[in-house]
Amino acid sequence: MTSLFRAVFPTVDKPLIAMAHVPALPGTPLYEAAGGVDALVEHVQKDVDLLVDAGFDAVMFCNENDRPYQLHAGPEASAVMARVVTECRPTSIPFGVDYLWDPRIALATAVATGASFLREVVTGVWESDMGLWNTDAAETLRERRRLDAGDTAILMNISPEFASPIGTRSFAQIARSTVVSSLPDGILVSGPMAGAGPDPAVLREVREVVPEEIPVLLNTGARAETIAEMLTVADGCIVGSSLKVDGGTWNPVDADRARRFVDAAKG
């Protein structure tokens, strides 16, 4: 792994990162105004407590229920995310942030809260459920430099959910090119949508072409039944949906599912 990512997990060979999904934020279609931001904090705190107790190596906060997702969000997004993360961040394990799908918001939230890492799509052009999706790795990394956040690892998703690439390169070719041109601290391989895993052959091909010092993590579709096998290839995983009640992405965390996943991965 790169020294930057290894610094986050100095004693963990293959980190297990659990998602702490923040309910819909103010201004989004599914926001429940009656409870306000206090209700968001209460919900996320319960999930974080269960994930820490289950034995995960880190948690990552994300605005998973802000459907339909935005490519360019407003300042209220980073403000509310920063409040939720600050109040709910764990003290015993590292934490990261993600914002679907605006790297500026993720980076601002990371700086405000002291997050160790963030996950975003910052390379490529995609046709997606959100429309034409154009990214800018140069802007994101320069903004990290401007904000003096050079110790915040950026995990780059090279096969984003709800999208497909414009062009003919394979995901392995995209991953190798991303390493050379966009300076990732980690490469993430995803399936077609949240909760759905990638083709295992694609994960293996990406791992084979990416230099060993750059971690390649499974980003979606991790399940207790298959995680041990997936970790023979991947250098860690990010998991959300399979830890939830009934396996539903937007449901609360199920303590038994969370413990079973950690046992299966570390057993």
C-alpha positions as CSV (number, residue, x, y, z in Angstrom):
1,M,0.0,0.0,0.0
2,T,1.0,3.6,-0.4
3,S,2.5,5.1,2.7
4,L,-0.4,7.6,3.0
5,F,-3.0,4.8,3.1
6,R,-0.9,2.6,5.3
7,A,-0.5,5.4,7.8
8,V,-4.3,5.2,8.3
9,F,-4.1,1.4,8.9
10,P,-0.6,0.8,10.1
11,T,-1.4,-2.6,11.7
12,V,-4.2,-3.8,9.5
13,D,-3.4,-5.9,6.4
14,K,-6.8,-5.7,4.7
15,P,-9.0,-3.0,6.2
16,L,-12.7,-3.5,6.5
17,I,-14.4,-0.1,6.1
18,A,-18.1,0.0,7.0
19,M,-20.5,2.6,5.7
20,A,-22.3,5.0,8.0
21,H,-25.1,6.1,5.7
22,V,-26.5,9.5,6.6
23,P,-30.3,9.9,5.9
24,A,-31.4,12.4,3.3
25,L,-30.0,15.9,3.9
26,P,-31.9,19.2,4.1
27,G,-33.1,20.3,0.7
28,T,-33.1,16.8,-0.9
29,P,-36.4,15.1,-2.0
30,L,-36.4,12.5,0.8
31,Y,-35.4,14.8,3.7
32,E,-37.7,14.4,6.8
33,A,-38.0,17.9,8.0
34,A,-39.9,17.0,11.2
35,G,-36.9,15.5,12.8
36,G,-34.4,18.0,11.5
37,V,-30.7,17.5,11.6
38,D,-30.9,16.3,15.1
39,A,-32.6,13.1,13.8
40,L,-29.8,12.6,11.3
41,V,-27.3,12.7,14.1
42,E,-29.3,10.3,16.2
43,H,-29.7,7.8,13.4
44,V,-26.1,7.8,12.4
45,Q,-24.8,7.6,15.9
46,K,-26.7,4.4,16.5
47,D,-25.2,2.9,13.3
48,V,-21.7,4.0,14.2
49,D,-21.9,2.4,17.6
50,L,-23.0,-0.9,16.2
51,L,-20.3,-0.9,13.5
52,V,-17.5,-0.1,16.0
53,D,-18.8,-2.8,18.4
54,A,-18.8,-5.3,15.5
55,G,-15.1,-4.9,15.0
56,F,-14.7,-2.9,11.8
57,D,-11.4,-1.2,11.1
58,A,-12.9,2.1,10.0
59,V,-16.2,3.7,9.2
60,M,-17.0,6.0,6.3
61,F,-19.8,8.6,6.3
62,C,-21.9,9.1,3.2
63,N,-25.1,10.9,2.1
64,E,-26.5,7.7,0.6
65,N,-30.1,8.7,0.6
66,D,-29.8,12.0,-1.2
67,R,-31.5,10.5,-4.2
68,P,-31.5,11.7,-7.0
69,Y,-27.8,12.3,-6.6
70,Q,-26.2,15.6,-7.5
71,L,-22.9,16.2,-9.3
72,H,-22.7,19.8,-8.0
73,A,-24.0,20.3,-4.5
74,G,-24.5,23.5,-2.4
75,P,-22.7,24.7,0.7
76,E,-25.5,23.4,3.0
77,A,-24.4,19.9,2.0
78,S,-20.9,20.2,3.5
79,A,-22.2,22.1,6.5
80,V,-24.7,19.5,7.5
81,M,-22.3,16.6,6.7
82,A,-19.6,18.2,8.8
83,R,-22.0,18.5,11.7
84,V,-23.2,14.9,11.5
85,V,-19.6,13.6,11.1
86,T,-18.2,15.7,13.9
87,E,-20.9,14.5,16.3
88,C,-20.8,10.9,15.3
89,R,-17.2,10.2,14.4
90,P,-15.6,7.3,16.3
91,T,-12.7,7.8,18.6
92,S,-11.3,4.3,18.6
93,I,-10.9,3.7,14.8
94,P,-10.3,5.9,11.8
95,F,-13.1,7.4,9.7
96,G,-13.6,8.7,6.2
97,V,-16.2,10.6,4.2
98,D,-17.9,10.4,0.9
99,Y,-20.4,12.6,-1.0
100,L,-22.5,11.4,-3.9
101,W,-21.3,12.8,-6.2
102,D,-19.3,16.0,-5.6
103,P,-15.6,15.7,-4.6
104,R,-15.5,19.3,-3.4
105,I,-18.1,18.5,-0.7
106,A,-16.3,15.4,0.4
107,L,-13.0,17.2,0.7
108,A,-14.5,20.1,2.5
109,T,-16.2,17.8,5.0
110,A,-12.9,15.8,5.4
111,V,-11.0,19.0,6.2
112,A,-13.7,20.2,8.7
113,T,-13.9,17.0,10.6
114,G,-10.4,15.6,10.5
115,A,-11.3,12.5,8.3
116,S,-8.3,10.3,7.4
117,F,-9.6,9.4,3.9
118,L,-12.3,10.1,1.3
119,R,-13.9,8.2,-1.5
120,E,-14.9,9.8,-4.8
121,V,-15.1,9.5,-8.6
122,V,-12.5,12.0,-9.9
123,T,-11.4,10.5,-13.2
124,G,-13.1,9.9,-16.5
125,V,-16.3,10.9,-18.3
126,W,-19.4,8.7,-17.7
127,E,-23.0,8.4,-19.0
128,S,-25.0,8.0,-15.8
129,D,-28.4,8.2,-14.1
130,M,-27.3,11.8,-13.2
131,G,-26.7,12.7,-16.8
132,L,-23.3,13.3,-18.5
133,W,-20.7,13.0,-15.7
134,N,-17.4,14.8,-16.2
135,T,-14.8,14.7,-13.5
136,D,-11.6,16.6,-12.8
137,A,-8.8,14.9,-10.8
138,A,-6.5,17.8,-11.3
139,E,-8.9,20.2,-9.5
140,T,-9.5,17.8,-6.6
141,L,-5.9,17.2,-5.9
142,R,-5.0,20.8,-6.2
143,E,-7.8,21.7,-3.8
144,R,-6.4,19.1,-1.4
145,R,-3.0,20.9,-1.6
146,R,-4.6,24.3,-1.2
147,L,-6.4,23.3,1.9
148,D,-3.2,21.7,3.3
149,A,-4.9,18.3,3.5
150,G,-2.1,16.3,2.0
151,D,-2.4,13.6,4.7
152,T,-6.0,12.9,3.7
153,A,-6.0,9.8,1.4
154,I,-8.1,9.9,-1.7
155,L,-9.6,6.6,-2.8
156,M,-10.6,6.8,-6.4
157,N,-13.6,4.8,-7.7
158,I,-12.7,3.8,-11.3
159,S,-16.0,1.9,-12.0
160,P,-18.7,4.1,-10.4
161,E,-22.2,2.8,-9.6
162,F,-25.2,4.0,-11.7
163,A,-22.8,4.8,-14.6
164,S,-20.7,3.4,-17.4
165,P,-17.7,4.8,-19.1
166,I,-17.7,6.8,-22.3
167,G,-15.0,5.1,-24.4
168,T,-13.7,1.6,-25.1
169,R,-11.0,1.1,-22.4
170,S,-11.4,-1.8,-20.0
171,F,-11.6,-1.2,-16.3
172,A,-8.1,-2.6,-16.0
173,Q,-6.8,-0.1,-18.5
174,I,-8.6,2.7,-16.7
175,A,-7.2,1.6,-13.4
176,R,-3.6,1.5,-14.7
177,S,-4.0,4.9,-16.4
178,T,-5.5,6.4,-13.3
179,V,-2.5,5.3,-11.3
180,V,-0.1,7.0,-13.7
181,S,-2.1,10.2,-14.4
182,S,-4.2,10.9,-11.3
183,L,-2.1,9.9,-8.3
184,P,-4.7,7.9,-6.3
185,D,-4.0,6.7,-2.8
186,G,-6.2,3.7,-3.5
187,I,-8.2,2.2,-6.3
188,L,-11.9,1.1,-5.8
189,V,-13.7,-1.4,-8.0
190,S,-17.5,-1.3,-7.9
191,G,-20.5,-3.1,-9.3
192,P,-23.4,-1.5,-11.3
193,M,-25.2,-0.1,-8.2
194,A,-25.1,0.0,-4.4
195,G,-25.1,-3.5,-3.0
196,A,-24.1,-5.1,-6.2
197,G,-20.6,-6.5,-6.6
198,P,-18.3,-6.2,-9.6
199,D,-17.4,-9.2,-11.8
200,P,-14.7,-11.0,-9.8
201,A,-12.6,-11.3,-13.0
202,V,-12.6,-7.5,-13.3
203,L,-11.4,-7.1,-9.7
204,R,-8.6,-9.6,-10.4
205,E,-7.6,-7.9,-13.7
206,V,-7.4,-4.5,-11.9
207,R,-5.3,-5.9,-9.1
208,E,-2.9,-7.5,-11.6
209,V,-2.2,-4.3,-13.4
210,V,-2.1,-1.8,-10.5
211,P,1.3,-1.6,-8.8
212,E,1.5,-3.5,-5.5
213,E,2.0,-0.4,-3.4
214,I,-1.4,1.0,-4.5
215,P,-4.3,-0.8,-2.7
216,V,-7.2,-2.1,-4.7
217,L,-10.4,-2.4,-2.6
218,L,-13.7,-4.0,-3.3
219,N,-16.2,-1.0,-3.2
220,T,-19.6,-2.6,-3.5
221,G,-21.3,-6.0,-3.1
222,A,-19.3,-7.3,-0.2
223,R,-21.2,-10.0,1.6
224,A,-20.4,-12.4,4.5
225,E,-20.8,-15.4,2.2
226,T,-18.1,-14.3,-0.2
227,I,-15.9,-11.8,1.5
228,A,-13.1,-14.3,2.4
229,E,-12.8,-15.3,-1.2
230,M,-12.9,-11.7,-2.4
231,L,-10.1,-10.7,0.0
232,T,-7.8,-13.2,-1.6
233,V,-7.7,-10.7,-4.4
234,A,-8.7,-7.3,-2.9
235,D,-6.6,-5.4,-0.4
236,G,-9.6,-4.6,1.7
237,C,-13.3,-3.7,1.3
238,I,-15.9,-1.0,1.8
239,V,-19.3,-2.5,2.8
240,G,-22.7,-1.0,3.5
241,S,-25.8,-2.7,2.2
242,S,-25.2,-6.2,3.4
243,L,-24.8,-4.9,7.0
244,K,-28.3,-3.4,7.0
245,V,-31.6,-4.8,8.2
246,D,-32.8,-7.2,5.5
247,G,-29.8,-6.2,3.4
248,G,-31.5,-3.0,2.4
249,T,-29.2,-0.1,1.6
250,W,-31.2,2.6,3.3
251,N,-32.2,0.5,6.4
252,P,-30.5,0.8,9.8
253,V,-27.5,-1.4,10.6
254,D,-28.3,-4.9,11.8
255,A,-25.9,-5.8,14.6
256,D,-25.9,-9.5,13.9
257,R,-25.2,-9.0,10.2
258,A,-22.3,-6.7,11.0
259,R,-20.7,-9.2,13.4
260,R,-21.2,-12.0,11.0
261,F,-19.5,-10.0,8.2
262,V,-16.4,-9.2,10.4
263,D,-16.2,-12.8,11.6
264,A,-16.3,-14.1,8.0
265,A,-13.7,-11.6,6.8
266,K,-11.3,-12.0,9.7
267,G,-12.0,-15.6,10.7
